[in-house]
Amino acid sequence: MAHAPVLAASALVINEGAVLLVKRRYEPYAGFWALPGGHVEPGETTEDAVKREVHEETGITLLDPRLYALVEYILYRDEEVLYHYVIAVYVATEFEGYLVAGDDAEDVGFFELGEVTRVGDLTLTTAHILKAYLDSGGEGFRHVVVALDEREYGEELRKVIASLGGGGGSPS
C-alpha cells in the first residue's frame, strides 16, 4: 500500500574540501554512511529541520545553510511503494560547535570529497547527492530523482559509486 511522501531535510556540510558524513545506527540502512538529516516535524521549516537534525546527529550548529537540491527517493517492491522521501538538501560551509556522534549515529566525521568512496558503504541518496554536487561544483539548484525497484538498489549504487571514482558502497 502506498503511503504519502515523507518530507525530510539533509545537509552537505563542506569544510576545507571535506564533507560531513554520519554512520547510521538505525534502519533503514544501519551501518551505512549518509549525510546528516532526517524528517521535518509538523510546523517546522526544512531549514529549521536541517539545523536541528545536524545538531542532534553531530553536535554542530549550522550557521549558513543554503538550499541546494530537492531529492526525490522512491523505492519500489514490484509495483508497491516501500519508501517515498522528498528531501530538501542544504549546503553549509560555516558551523560552530564540536563534532560528536548523537544517539542515532554510530560515528561522524569529515571525509575528503575525492576520497569519500573509501569510507565504506554510502547510502544511495548520499551517493547521488555527492555526484550532483561534484558535477555542478556546488553551483545552482538541482532536482535529483532516484526511483527504482529494491532489486536494482545494489547495481544502481555500484554505478553511482563508480562514477564518483570508487569501488565501495555494496549494500548489506
Order of alpha helices (4+ residues) and beta strands (2+ residues): beta-beta-beta-beta-alpha-beta-beta-beta-beta-beta-alpha-beta-alpha
